[in-house]
Amino acid sequence: MSDSARNGWETCPPGEFSRLSTRLRASHRRRDAIRGTVAVAVAVVMGSVMYQSWSSSWNYHFAGLSCTQVMALAPGYAMGKLAPERREQVREHVDICPHCKPLFQMMGLAHQKKQPRIGDRPLRNPAIEEG
């Protein structure tokens, strides 16, 4: 009795190991590609969620305009090419908005109102001055 008959093993045909190793490598490549695709998809979704939460945190809405709209209108505002109603809307938004106001001030486009401070001019009390 031969060794193969005794232990239940048969000899492999020529090229069988090569074929099996090729299939195994292809299987690993597919698995790695799927893992990579899933990782990229998760990264894109997480990045999108983070971007949305970040962008919505500063995109205020005042005077009927969002910060995004005001930034798009800024060049027209600077050149005086906006309709008077739209220009007034942008000005009102910028006066209120904590995000847009500093940007417009940096660009020299914000309407800066000087707030009166104590000490700028003497306070007068007519009752004291008459006495």
C-alpha positions as CSV (number, residue, x, y, z in Angstrom):
1,M,0.0,0.0,0.0
2,S,1.3,3.4,-0.9
3,D,1.7,6.4,1.4
4,S,-1.1,8.3,-0.3
5,A,-3.6,5.5,0.1
6,R,-2.7,5.0,3.7
7,N,-3.3,8.6,5.0
8,G,-6.0,9.8,2.5
9,W,-3.8,12.3,0.7
10,E,-3.4,12.5,-3.1
11,T,-0.7,14.2,-5.0
12,C,-1.5,17.6,-6.4
13,P,-1.6,18.0,-10.2
14,P,1.1,20.2,-11.6
15,G,0.5,23.9,-11.2
16,E,-2.1,23.5,-8.4
17,F,-0.2,25.4,-5.8
18,S,0.4,28.2,-8.2
19,R,-3.3,28.4,-9.0
20,L,-4.3,28.3,-5.3
21,S,-1.8,31.0,-4.4
22,T,-3.0,33.2,-7.2
23,R,-6.6,32.8,-6.0
24,L,-5.6,33.6,-2.4
25,R,-3.7,36.7,-3.5
26,A,-6.7,37.9,-5.5
27,S,-9.0,37.3,-2.5
28,H,-6.7,39.3,-0.3
29,R,-6.6,42.1,-2.8
30,R,-10.4,42.2,-3.0
31,R,-10.6,42.2,0.9
32,D,-8.1,45.1,1.1
33,A,-9.9,47.1,-1.6
34,I,-13.2,46.7,0.2
35,R,-11.6,47.7,3.6
36,G,-10.0,50.7,1.9
37,T,-13.3,51.8,0.3
38,V,-15.1,51.5,3.5
39,A,-12.4,53.5,5.3
40,V,-12.6,56.3,2.7
41,A,-16.4,56.3,2.8
42,V,-16.4,56.6,6.6
43,A,-13.8,59.4,6.4
44,V,-15.9,61.3,3.8
45,V,-19.1,61.0,5.8
46,M,-17.3,62.1,9.0
47,G,-15.7,65.0,7.3
48,S,-19.0,66.0,5.8
49,V,-20.7,65.9,9.2
50,M,-17.9,67.9,10.8
51,Y,-17.9,70.5,8.0
52,Q,-21.7,70.9,8.2
53,S,-21.5,71.4,11.9
54,W,-18.7,73.8,11.6
55,S,-20.2,75.8,8.7
56,S,-23.6,76.0,10.3
57,S,-22.1,77.3,13.5
58,W,-21.1,80.6,11.9
59,N,-23.7,81.0,9.1
60,Y,-26.0,83.4,10.9
61,H,-29.2,84.8,9.4
62,F,-29.9,88.5,10.0
63,A,-31.9,91.0,8.0
64,G,-33.1,88.2,5.7
65,L,-29.5,87.2,4.6
66,S,-27.1,84.5,5.6
67,C,-23.4,85.0,6.1
68,T,-22.8,83.0,2.9
69,Q,-25.1,85.3,0.9
70,V,-23.5,88.4,2.4
71,M,-20.0,87.2,1.5
72,A,-21.2,86.6,-2.1
73,L,-22.7,90.1,-2.2
74,A,-19.6,91.8,-0.7
75,P,-17.9,92.7,-4.0
76,G,-21.1,94.3,-5.4
77,Y,-21.5,96.1,-2.1
78,A,-17.9,97.4,-2.2
79,M,-18.4,98.6,-5.8
80,G,-21.8,100.1,-5.1
81,K,-23.5,97.9,-7.7
82,L,-26.2,96.5,-5.4
83,A,-29.8,97.7,-5.5
84,P,-30.6,100.1,-2.6
85,E,-32.9,97.5,-0.9
86,R,-30.2,94.8,-1.1
87,R,-27.5,97.2,0.0
88,E,-29.5,98.1,3.1
89,Q,-30.1,94.4,3.8
90,V,-26.3,93.8,3.7
91,R,-25.6,96.8,5.9
92,E,-28.2,95.7,8.5
93,H,-26.8,92.1,8.5
94,V,-23.2,93.4,8.9
95,D,-24.2,95.7,11.7
96,I,-25.7,92.8,13.7
97,C,-23.6,89.8,12.7
98,P,-20.7,88.8,14.9
99,H,-19.0,87.0,12.0
100,C,-19.4,89.4,9.1
101,K,-18.9,92.7,11.0
102,P,-15.2,92.2,11.7
103,L,-14.6,90.9,8.2
104,F,-16.3,94.0,6.7
105,Q,-14.4,96.3,9.1
106,M,-11.1,94.7,8.0
107,M,-12.0,95.3,4.4
108,G,-13.1,98.9,5.2
109,L,-16.7,98.3,4.2
110,A,-18.5,98.3,7.5
111,H,-20.4,101.3,8.6
112,Q,-18.8,102.1,11.9
113,K,-20.8,103.9,14.4
114,K,-18.8,105.6,17.1
115,Q,-20.4,104.8,20.4
116,P,-20.2,107.8,22.9
117,R,-18.1,107.0,25.9
118,I,-18.0,108.6,29.3
119,G,-15.1,110.9,29.2
120,D,-15.4,111.9,25.5
121,R,-17.2,115.1,26.5
122,P,-18.0,116.5,29.8
123,L,-21.4,115.7,31.3
124,R,-23.4,118.7,32.1
125,N,-26.0,119.0,34.8
126,P,-28.1,122.1,34.5
127,A,-29.1,122.1,38.1
128,I,-25.5,122.4,39.2
129,E,-24.5,125.0,36.6
130,E,-27.4,127.3,37.6
131,G,-26.4,127.4,41.2
